[in-house]
Amino acid sequence: MLITRGDGLVTCAQAAESAGVRPSTIRSWVARGWLARRGLSERGHPLYDPDDVARAEKVVKANGLRTSGVDPRTRRKHAA
């Protein structure tokens, strides 16, 4: 279960963990326009809506791993 803050948002690391990718991949999804930041933490770090993360993961799967910035070999390790 994903633990969210009081506002329901998650950090980059939590978003990455829920999607089974690295935090750098989450940042790549933001840069590609597949995921939007929904706020900032008290320290100024980006926060994401868990539903948006799930939608971005579906977009990535629909477009194929090659266009996502995810190394398929890494994805297999996380899936196991």
C-alpha positions, -999 to +999 in steps of 0.1 A: +000+000+000+013+034-010+015+058+020+005+093+010+007+126+027-023+143+042-030+159+009-029+126-009+002+134-029+034+113-031+071+121-035+091+112-066+106+082-048+072+069-038+058+074-073+087+055-087+083+027-063+046+024-071+053+023-108+083-001-105+107+024-120+135+046-108+130+082-097+149+094-128+122+077-149+095+097-131+114+129-139+117+118-175+079+112-177+074+148-164+098+161-190+080+142-218+046+156-206+032+122-195+031+132-158+024+165-141+036+178-108+007+186-085+025+205-057+057+209-038+068+195-004+079+216+024+114+213+011+104+223-024+105+188-039+078+179-065+048+159-055+026+138-077-010+124-075-009+086-073-038+084-099-017+105-123+013+082-118-009+051-127-022+069-158+014+078-169+024+042-164-004+031-187+007+056-213+042+043-211+030+007-215+007+017-244+036+034-262+061+006-255+090+005-232+114+017-258+098+052-260+094+055-223+130+059-212+127+027-192+154+000-198+134-032-204+160-052-186+155-031-154+118-035-157+121-073-158+141-072-125+114-051-108+086-074-121+101-105-105 
